Amino acid sequence: MNPTQRQVIDYLSRANRFSRGPSQVADYLGTTRGTVSQTLKSLFGKGYVTEHRSIKDKRAISFDLTKKGEAIALQRNATAKALANMDAETQHALLSSLDQFLIGVLRENDGREFGLCKDCMHFDARNPGGRCRLLDENLSAHETNQICHEQETV
């Protein structure tokens, strides 16, 4: 599995149902839609993802992980392993620096933020999940902790 395929699987494992289309994956990874489309086609062929067409718009497509894809997503990659081997202070310093770096890159590129549903200005907390006021959709408790491409901070 190449690094792009691994990144797509990792993203799909953390993205909510509204954020699993090729455009959202490409935006999140900062790559082209062509690259992502070819990667998704390859992952589909290998049985790591399933493809779903929207009932409302047949042109809209999204992807979900299969059991095989979920198994890959649960495996820690080399970056996660190296991070886990650092002491807490070094981890915190690295993550703080990376946060500042990524904020700067987003600002320079007029990039959209990606974030967790529960941290969004459109999120309405309800038990046990929540509701997205922007999309007018109920969210499960699990979805409130997933990445959303519609995420906006106050």
Secondary structure, DSSP 8 states (H G I E B T S, - for coil): --HHHHHHHHHHHHB-TTS-SHHHHHHHHTS-HHHHHHHHHHHHHTTSEEEEE-SS-TT-EEEEE-HHHHHHHHS--HHHHHHHTS-HHHHHHHHHHHHHHHHHHHHHTT----EEGGGSTTEEE-SSSEEETTTTEEE-TTGGGSEETT----
